[in-house]
Amino acid sequence: MTNPDEFRGRVREWLAASAPRRIAGDLPPAPSVKDLSDEEFETARARQRALADAGLAGLTWPAVYGGAGLDDGAQRIFDEEAAEYDLGLEAFNVAIDLVGPTLLTHGTEEQKRRYLPAILRGEELWCQLFSEPGAGSDLASLSTRAEHDSDGWRISGQKVWTSGGQHADLAILVARSDFSVPKHRGLSYFVLDMHSPGVSVRPLRQMTGDAHFAEVFLDDVPIPPENIVARPGDGWSVVRTTLGNERVAIGGDPGIEARQLITLARSQRERTGRVQADAALLDEVATLEVRNRALAALARRSARAVASGAGPGPEASIFKLEFADLQRIGNDLALRILGADGLSAGADAPAGGAWQTSLLTAPYLRIAGGTDEIQRNIIAERILGLPADRNDGRDVPFSDLARG
Ligand SMILES: Cc1cc2nc3c(=O)[nH]c(=O)nc-3n(C[C@H](O)[C@H](O)[C@H](O)COP(=O)(O)OP(=O)(O)OC[C@H]3O[C@@H](n4cnc5c(N)ncnc54)[C@H](O)[C@@H]3O)c2cc1C
């Protein structure tokens, strides 16, 4: 890669000129599951475009698709520096963390050239149409139908929990193209234009009050033949690539750090005159930081595997499981530091209520991208070598399975 010090300097300079620094050291990381106003979207688009213009988007993606063609060391430097700033680019997470690596691995040359540069320039927003009302953890049991016809494909079914579905231009979609084979073998993976006829989107409100996700209805939606990713029936291997990258990405979100909690304890003491953090609590803060650093080391190993084309392995599950647990602990510690003030929410609460929002947001980490239980199953089967649960109908033609 280029000289690391020189690269760090370039990143620092760009960040200082282009993004707001975190307002105070006692704020939690901004939640990635909030809905954005039109104005916030425009700011995010402009910043993503500026990032691409500065040669800092898609650091490990090949230059031919608009990336910087650098190694994961450059990405690490960028992430370290960017942790000090509120970049506000969460709207592009699906595109950059999920779609990009998936198309780089499985896409055709035309698909890579058509979609990847536009992703890095923030020109198109993407969503992920995987989960259905009857298929979440057992995603391979989904029943959205893909029928082949002379013009390509026609899709009918319902998706749910679609993050950013109401704003998306494009989607990655998995649907069943063959009901006569076992469930993992009859799936196909597509790129869908969300502005196609037959797509309707209804936002869903979550417990923070935001409508970050939506349900999406697909009524005989046409998809041109060139929009299939990999061959018909090979969708499951593509899905696995997407989900592995999603787990690495969720685990790589900025987490709650000891220094934020210590600053929060200090500012709380200045505000109230009381010390809310006793020795036992500080001990827990230190343990959190030790686990944070161990996770960061694992993150670097995963990032190297992804950048070298090996793809995220089952360790992505350890990663996501641990990150979700650390956020739960971090939020719990923050609320204990706030004491009775932790009960108030909204702008009048300490740190503008950011910790309360963070607390209400954190449970999503234990569900999205595969629940804690599913990560444990993967770790048990694929890392520890324990016997798999083979009673899940994986050898039976999908049309013969009892569903509903
Ligand atoms: C904030 C948020 C954003 C999301 N965004 C998207 C998105 O953009 N696109 C998308 O497609 N999906 C999205 N999801 C959906 C997410 O992937 C699913 O919620 C998740 O996979 C779980 O599926 P489910 O909700 O159907 O729960 P279920 O699968 O019904 O699980 C219910 C409970 O049963 C447990 N369980 C199920 N099977 C097993 C098993 N074999 N062993 C042990 N326990 C089991 C689960 O752990 C869980 O506790 C999002 C979810 C959230 C919370």
The ligand as an SDF file (V2000), in Angstrom:
LIG
                    3D

 53 58  0  0  0  0  0  0  0  0999 V2000
  -33.3270   -3.5220   12.8260 C   0  0  0  0  0  0  0  0  0  0  0  0
  -33.4980   -4.6860   11.8960 C   0  0  0  0  0  0  0  0  0  0  0  0
  -33.2130   -4.5150   10.5600 C   0  0  0  0  0  0  0  0  0  0  0  0
  -33.4010   -5.5830    9.6650 C   0  0  0  0  0  0  0  0  0  0  0  0
  -33.1340   -5.3530    8.3360 N   0  0  0  0  0  0  0  0  0  0  0  0
  -33.3610   -6.3450    7.4440 C   0  0  0  0  0  0  0  0  0  0  0  0
  -33.1930   -6.1020    6.0440 C   0  0  0  0  0  0  0  0  0  0  0  0
  -32.8170   -5.0100    5.6100 O   0  0  0  0  0  0  0  0  0  0  0  0
  -33.4820   -7.0990    5.1760 N   0  0  0  0  0  0  0  0  0  0  0  0
  -33.8960   -8.3360    5.5960 C   0  0  0  0  0  0  0  0  0  0  0  0
  -34.1040   -9.2010    4.7560 O   0  0  0  0  0  0  0  0  0  0  0  0
  -34.0840   -8.5950    6.9300 N   0  0  0  0  0  0  0  0  0  0  0  0
  -33.8320   -7.6270    7.8510 C   0  0  0  0  0  0  0  0  0  0  0  0
  -34.0160   -7.8740    9.1980 N   0  0  0  0  0  0  0  0  0  0  0  0
  -34.6140   -9.1570    9.6040 C   0  0  0  0  0  0  0  0  0  0  0  0
  -33.6880  -10.0890   10.3420 C   0  0  0  0  0  0  0  0  0  0  0  0
  -32.7250  -10.6640    9.4730 O   0  0  0  0  0  0  0  0  0  0  0  0
  -34.5710  -11.1650   10.9880 C   0  0  0  0  0  0  0  0  0  0  0  0
  -35.3720  -10.5090   11.9640 O   0  0  0  0  0  0  0  0  0  0  0  0
  -33.7730  -12.2600   11.6560 C   0  0  0  0  0  0  0  0  0  0  0  0
  -33.1090  -13.0440   10.7040 O   0  0  0  0  0  0  0  0  0  0  0  0
  -34.6770  -13.1750   12.5230 C   0  0  0  0  0  0  0  0  0  0  0  0
  -35.7610  -13.6320   11.8140 O   0  0  0  0  0  0  0  0  0  0  0  0
  -37.2400  -13.4810   12.4010 P   0  0  0  0  0  0  0  0  0  0  0  0
  -37.4390  -12.0710   12.8300 O   0  0  0  0  0  0  0  0  0  0  0  0
  -38.1680  -14.0300   11.3800 O   0  0  0  0  0  0  0  0  0  0  0  0
  -37.2680  -14.3860   13.7130 O   0  0  0  0  0  0  0  0  0  0  0  0
  -37.5440  -15.9570   13.7780 P   0  0  0  0  0  0  0  0  0  0  0  0
  -36.6870  -16.6460   12.7760 O   0  0  0  0  0  0  0  0  0  0  0  0
  -39.0040  -16.1870   13.7250 O   0  0  0  0  0  0  0  0  0  0  0  0
  -36.9760  -16.3080   15.2210 O   0  0  0  0  0  0  0  0  0  0  0  0
  -37.7560  -16.1350   16.4100 C   0  0  0  0  0  0  0  0  0  0  0  0
  -36.9190  -16.6060   17.5920 C   0  0  0  0  0  0  0  0  0  0  0  0
  -36.6500  -18.0280   17.4580 O   0  0  0  0  0  0  0  0  0  0  0  0
  -35.2500  -18.2750   17.5320 C   0  0  0  0  0  0  0  0  0  0  0  0
  -34.8800  -19.3790   16.6360 N   0  0  0  0  0  0  0  0  0  0  0  0
  -35.3030  -19.5510   15.3640 C   0  0  0  0  0  0  0  0  0  0  0  0
  -34.7230  -20.6580   14.8260 N   0  0  0  0  0  0  0  0  0  0  0  0
  -33.9110  -21.1750   15.7740 C   0  0  0  0  0  0  0  0  0  0  0  0
  -33.0490  -22.3200   15.8250 C   0  0  0  0  0  0  0  0  0  0  0  0
  -32.8810  -23.1400   14.7650 N   0  0  0  0  0  0  0  0  0  0  0  0
  -32.3500  -22.5570   16.9730 N   0  0  0  0  0  0  0  0  0  0  0  0
  -32.5070  -21.7470   18.0430 C   0  0  0  0  0  0  0  0  0  0  0  0
  -33.3330  -20.6480   18.0600 N   0  0  0  0  0  0  0  0  0  0  0  0
  -34.0160  -20.3670   16.9380 C   0  0  0  0  0  0  0  0  0  0  0  0
  -34.5980  -16.9800   17.0890 C   0  0  0  0  0  0  0  0  0  0  0  0
  -33.3000  -16.8500   17.5930 O   0  0  0  0  0  0  0  0  0  0  0  0
  -35.5480  -15.9340   17.6770 C   0  0  0  0  0  0  0  0  0  0  0  0
  -35.2500  -15.6920   19.0220 O   0  0  0  0  0  0  0  0  0  0  0  0
  -33.8440   -6.8440   10.1260 C   0  0  0  0  0  0  0  0  0  0  0  0
  -34.1020   -7.0140   11.4910 C   0  0  0  0  0  0  0  0  0  0  0  0
  -33.9430   -5.9580   12.3690 C   0  0  0  0  0  0  0  0  0  0  0  0
  -34.2470   -6.1880   13.8230 C   0  0  0  0  0  0  0  0  0  0  0  0
  1  2  1  0
  2  3  1  0
  2 52  2  0
  3  4  2  0
  4  5  1  0
  4 50  1  0
  5  6  2  0
  6  7  1  0
  6 13  1  0
  7  8  2  0
  7  9  1  0
  9 10  1  0
 10 11  2  0
 10 12  1  0
 12 13  2  0
 13 14  1  0
 14 15  1  0
 14 50  1  0
 15 16  1  0
 16 17  1  0
 16 18  1  0
 18 19  1  0
 18 20  1  0
 20 21  1  0
 20 22  1  0
 22 23  1  0
 23 24  1  0
 24 25  2  0
 24 26  1  0
 24 27  1  0
 27 28  1  0
 28 29  2  0
 28 30  1  0
 28 31  1  0
 31 32  1  0
 32 33  1  0
 33 34  1  0
 33 48  1  0
 34 35  1  0
 35 36  1  0
 35 46  1  0
 36 37  1  0
 36 45  1  0
 37 38  2  0
 38 39  1  0
 39 40  1  0
 39 45  2  0
 40 41  1  0
 40 42  2  0
 42 43  1  0
 43 44  2  0
 44 45  1  0
 46 47  1  0
 46 48  1  0
 48 49  1  0
 50 51  2  0
 51 52  1  0
 52 53  1  0
M  END
$$$$
